[in-house]
Amino acid sequence: MSIERSMTESDGRRWYLVKALTGREALAAEQLARQGFEAFLPRQPKTVRHARKIRLTLAAYFPGYLFVRLDVATQRWRSINGTLGVSRLFGSSDRPTPVPKGVVEALAAAADDRGVLSGPPLRAGQTVRIIAGAFADQLAVIERLDDAGRVRVLLEIVTGRVAVTLDRGLLGEALAI
């Protein structure tokens, strides 16, 4: 689900918001791509805990929504409403309403090839919330970052501070504490 990095609008294409069926965002994006539409589904890491097992998955950054890029003047956009996994394309009955310019482009610029948003830059000393993995929902202080996307954080545990190295994708934005 690679997104085109050169997002010029000289060809008349714009980004539009698509409401997906609950939990079917990835299916909707896949089906739109099969029809020849360019879909963008921003994602984030999510920890799923079930039956004493912890699993890391990718979840929609905006649950229930994704974006599609199209030219309403030349493409058969009405078929989007009948696409598997799609509830509807936002807009009035005669025309969809485009997302303001720059919004989806900024999201795409902050995402990797899988659509995972990386968030703003972090630096040592900041407090962050761990958003996925075994330490999900814990607060930690960043000790150091490396060029490979790994972050060494300090966690407050009953016995004191413990250093843990995590992938950058497991951390949320810096908190003002």
N, C-alpha and C positions, 0 to 999 in steps of 0.2 A: 504494500500500500504506500508506495513512494509518492511524495508530492513534488510536483514540478517546482524547482527553485526559482525559475524566472517567471514571475507572476505578473507579466505585463497585461494590460487590459486593452491593448490596441486592437485586438480581434473582437471586441464587444463582449467578452466573457466576464462575468462577475460571480462573486460568491453569494450563495443563498443558504438560509438555515433550513434544515430538514428535521422534523420531529420524528424520532424513531419509536418503535414499539419498545416497551420496557425490557431492558436487557438484550435488545436485538440490534444495537448500534453497529457492531462489527459485521453482522449478517447484512444489514442495510448497505453499509459501505461496499461490501463485496459484490452485492447484487447490482448496485449502481455502476460499479466499475465494469461489470460484465456487459452492461448496456451501453458502455462507451462514455459514461459520465466520469468526471474527475471528482472523487470524493475525498474528503479530509476528515479523519476522526482523531481529534486530540486525545491522548491517553495519559494515564499515570499509573505507577505501580500500586498494587493493592494487596494487602495480606488477607487471605481467606483462612479462617480457623474452623475446622470441622473434625469431629471425632478424634481429638487430640493430635491432629495433624495440622501443620502450618504450610500453606502453599502460597507462593507469590504469583500473582497474575497481573495482567494489564487491564485496567478498567477505563471506561470513558471519562475524560476529564470533566465533561458536561453531561452527566447521565441523562439519557434520553434524546440527545441531540448530536448532530454532525453537520458538516457543510458539504455542499456540492457546487462545483464551478461549471457554469454553462452560459450560453448565449441564447436568451429567450427568443430572439428574433429568428434564429436559424435552427435551433435544436428542438426536438419534440419533448419538451419539458413536462408535459402533462402526464407522461408515462411514469414519472417519479412517484406520483401518488398511489400508483398500483404496484409498486415494487415491493417484493417480499422484505419484511422488516421495517418498512416505512409507514408511518401513520399519515403524514402529510407534509407538503412543502409550504412554508409560511408565506403568506401574502393574501391578496384578495382573490376572488374566484376567477377573475380575468387575467391576473398576472401575479407572479411571485414578487416579494419585496426583497431587494438586495441588502446584504449586510453592508454597513458603512465601509468605505474603502480603508484599507490598512489594518483592519481588525484581524481577519484571517491570515493575512500576510505576516503580521507580527507573531501570531501563534505558530505558523509554519516555520518561521525563522528560528523560533525557540525550541523547535521539536527536532528529534533525530529522524532517521529514515523510517522508523516504525511508528512515528507520530507521537512519541513519548516526549512530553514537555519537560525541559530540564530546570526551569526556574531561574531566578536571578543569581548572579555570582555570590558565592559565600566566601568568608574569610575567617581566619583564626580568631577565637574569642567570642564569636556569635553563638547565641543559643538557638537551637533548631528543634523541631519536633520530628521524630522518626515516623514516617508515614507507612512503612511497610516492613515486612520481615519479622524476625523473632522479637524484636524490641519495639514493635509498632506502638505508637501513641506515647512513647517515653520522650522526655526532654533530655537533650544532651548539649554539651558545650564543645564546639569545634576546636580541636587541638592543632591539626594541620591538614592540608590538602595536597594531593600530588597531581601530576599531569595525566595520570591514567584514569582519572575520575573517581579515585578512592579518597575517602575522608576518614581521618582518625578523630573519633569523638570520645568525650569522657561522660560516662553515665553515672548517675547517683544511684548506688545500690545499697542495700542495708549495711554492708560492711565498709562502705566508702565509695570513692570514685574508681571506676574501672574503665580502662581504655579499650575501645573496640574500633576496628577498621571496617567501614561500610562502603558500599557503592553510592555514588552521588544521587542516583535515582531513588534511593530509599529515604532521602531527607526532604522535608518540606522547606518552606521559605524561612528566613531568619526571623526570629521573634524579638520584639522590643520589650525586653524584661529588665 
